[in-house]
Amino acid sequence: MMRLLRAPNLLIGQHWVNLLATAGIACELHNRYLNGALGDIPADQCAPELWLVDERDEALARRLIDAASRGPAAGAPEWRCGQCGEMLEAQFTVCWKCGTPRNPLDG
């Protein structure tokens, strides 16, 4: 296992876990419950941490998180759901009609 990065908060950390899981990258979110210890434990040790199960996934995981953090480019094209064929706007990562996640490698 390898620590990939610290998340700014639990919500974003879980979003990153979901993003990587959709891409088939096994990971874990550590320090989920240390926020309550803030003050007794230094703040930098309480932040949620994203850990990869296989360190060979590091480069792809970093690219995916970086792309997700930037969001879609202005004027990005719609995408078609691979499951049901529904057209969706670029900012959506899951099909509203059938619930199929967008393939993060499709851009």
Buried (B, 14 or more C-beta within 10 A) or exposed (E): EBEBBBBEEBEBBBBBBBBBEBBEBEBEBBBEEBBEEEEEEEEEEBBBBBBBEEEEBEEBBEEBBEBBEEEBEEEEEEBBBEEEEBEBEBEBBBBEEEEBBBEBEEE
